Amino acid sequence: MYERWGKRALDAAAAALLLALLAPVMALVALAVLLASGRPVLFRQARSGRGGRPFVLLKFRSMAEGPGEDAARLGRFGRALRASALDELPQLLHVLRGEMSLVGPRPLPPGYLALYTERQARRLRARPGLAGLAQAAGRNAVPWARRLALDALYAERPARFGADALILLRCLGVVLRGRGATAPGHATAPAFRGAAAGPP
């Protein structure tokens, strides 16, 4: 029952409540982005949703506009914003609209679809989420092969309220400890290159 109806109802109710409660925080983050980096305040990028259906993901912008290496474009403010995960707050709108869930595999660019193995593609069975097993394991510090294996594992199992609640708590702990915002040796995270990324 939770998998079919309860998860979506809980997502919508929680997203509406969080958007109302966190509106002042989101306004302050938006102002900080505007002062630190100028316009636009929001970053928009195509991502793949459930079944591979595309949607435009919203985040608070953490990088300067224009060319250049990620490390230079990110800056101190952008690093702090990403480490805190406050840049992800606009995605509560996607949860409210049903494009995302509170818990599920993170939505990735459509260009990755052709690179997935058969097992990795199973991650598309689930609605993408704000938090997931891979994020609970360490966010971007988790290698791609392991990250996608955890995503597939989540999508293969029936959704359970207790499991989702535990994932959210573990993700909160990872964020509060400041872990995993970047991959080792990278300013953010490397692009996924396919099965050559290595075994899970």
C-alpha positions in Angstrom: 0.0 0.0 0.0 2.8 2.4 0.9 4.6 1.7 -2.4 1.5 2.4 -4.6 -0.3 5.2 -2.8 1.3 6.1 0.6 4.7 7.1 -0.8 3.3 9.6 -3.3 0.8 11.1 -0.7 3.6 11.4 1.9 5.9 13.0 -0.7 3.3 15.7 -1.6 2.3 16.5 1.9 5.9 16.6 3.2 7.1 18.8 0.2 4.2 21.3 0.7 5.0 21.5 4.4 8.7 21.8 3.9 8.3 24.5 1.2 6.2 26.5 3.6 8.6 26.1 6.6 11.7 26.6 4.6 10.5 29.6 2.5 12.5 32.1 4.6 15.7 29.9 4.3 15.2 29.6 0.5 14.7 33.4 0.3 18.0 34.0 2.2 19.8 31.4 0.0 18.5 33.1 -3.1 19.6 36.5 -1.9 23.1 35.1 -1.0 23.4 33.6 -4.5 22.4 36.9 -6.0 24.9 38.9 -4.0 27.7 36.3 -4.5 27.2 35.4 -8.1 24.6 37.6 -9.7 21.8 36.4 -11.9 20.4 33.9 -12.6 19.8 32.6 -9.1 18.5 29.2 -10.3 20.4 26.6 -12.3 18.3 24.6 -14.8 19.4 21.4 -16.4 17.6 18.5 -18.2 17.5 15.3 -16.1 15.9 11.9 -16.6 12.9 11.0 -14.4 11.1 7.8 -13.9 11.2 5.7 -17.0 13.7 8.0 -18.5 11.2 10.8 -19.0 13.0 14.1 -19.1 12.3 17.1 -16.9 14.1 20.4 -16.1 15.8 20.2 -12.7 16.1 23.3 -10.5 18.9 24.1 -8.1 20.3 27.2 -6.5 23.3 28.2 -8.7 26.6 27.4 -7.1 29.0 28.1 -10.0 29.9 31.4 -11.8 28.5 31.7 -15.3 30.9 31.3 -18.3 33.8 29.1 -19.3 36.5 27.8 -17.0 37.4 24.9 -14.7 34.8 23.8 -12.2 37.1 24.6 -9.3 37.6 28.2 -10.4 33.9 28.7 -11.2 32.7 27.2 -7.9 34.5 29.4 -5.4 34.3 29.4 -1.6 30.6 30.3 -1.5 29.6 27.6 -4.0 31.5 25.0 -2.1 29.8 25.9 1.1 26.4 25.9 -0.6 26.9 22.4 -2.1 28.4 21.0 1.1 25.3 22.2 3.0 22.9 20.7 0.3 20.9 24.0 0.5 21.3 24.3 -3.3 19.0 21.3 -3.6 16.0 22.9 -1.8 14.2 24.1 -5.0 13.8 20.4 -5.9 11.0 20.2 -3.3 8.9 21.8 -6.1 9.6 18.7 -8.2 8.5 16.5 -5.3 5.3 18.4 -5.0 4.6 18.1 -8.7 5.4 14.4 -8.8 8.5 14.5 -10.9 10.6 13.5 -7.9 10.3 11.8 -4.6 11.8 12.5 -1.2 13.7 9.2 -1.5 15.0 7.6 -4.7 17.9 7.5 -7.1 19.3 11.0 -7.9 18.1 12.3 -11.3 21.0 12.2 -13.8 21.4 13.9 -17.3 19.6 12.2 -20.2 23.0 11.7 -21.9 23.8 9.0 -19.4 20.8 6.8 -20.5 22.7 5.1 -23.4 25.7 4.4 -21.1 23.8 2.3 -18.4 24.2 -1.4 -18.2 21.0 -3.4 -18.1 21.3 -3.6 -14.3 22.1 0.1 -13.9 19.0 1.0 -16.1 16.8 -0.5 -13.5 17.3 2.7 -11.4 14.8 4.3 -13.8 12.0 2.1 -12.4 11.8 4.4 -9.4 10.9 8.1 -9.2 14.1 10.0 -8.7 14.7 11.5 -5.3 16.2 14.2 -3.2 18.0 11.5 -1.2 18.9 7.9 -1.9 21.0 4.9 -0.9 24.0 6.3 -2.8 23.8 9.7 -1.0 23.4 7.9 2.3 26.6 6.0 1.5 28.6 9.2 0.9 27.1 11.3 -1.9 29.6 12.2 -4.7 32.5 10.5 -2.8 30.9 7.1 -3.8 32.3 5.8 -7.2 29.9 5.8 -10.1 29.7 2.0 -10.4 28.8 1.6 -6.7 26.4 4.6 -6.8 24.4 3.2 -9.7 24.4 -0.3 -8.1 22.8 1.1 -5.0 20.3 3.0 -7.1 19.3 -0.2 -8.9 19.1 -2.0 -5.6 16.6 0.6 -4.3 14.5 0.5 -7.4 14.3 -3.3 -7.4 12.9 -3.5 -3.9 9.3 -2.6 -2.9 9.3 0.9 -1.2 8.9 0.7 2.5 8.3 3.7 4.8 10.8 2.5 7.5 13.6 2.1 4.9 12.9 5.5 3.3 12.9 7.2 6.7 16.2 5.5 7.6 17.7 6.7 4.2 16.6 10.3 4.9 18.2 10.2 8.4 21.4 8.7 7.1 21.6 11.4 4.3 21.0 14.1 6.9 23.9 12.7 8.9 26.2 12.7 5.9 25.3 16.4 5.1 25.7 17.5 8.7 29.1 15.9 8.8 30.0 17.8 5.6 30.9 14.5 3.8 30.7 13.7 0.1 29.9 17.0 -1.6 32.9 16.4 -3.9 34.5 13.3 -5.4 38.1 12.7 -4.5 40.3 14.7 -6.8 37.4 16.7 -8.3 35.8 20.1 -7.5 32.4 18.5 -7.8 32.0 15.0 -9.4 33.4 13.4 -12.6 31.0 12.7 -15.5 29.8 9.2 -15.8 31.6 7.4 -18.7 29.8 4.1 -18.7 30.7 0.6 -17.6 34.4 1.5 -17.9 33.9 3.4 -14.7 34.7 0.1 -12.9 32.9 -2.7 -11.0 30.5 -1.8 -8.2 
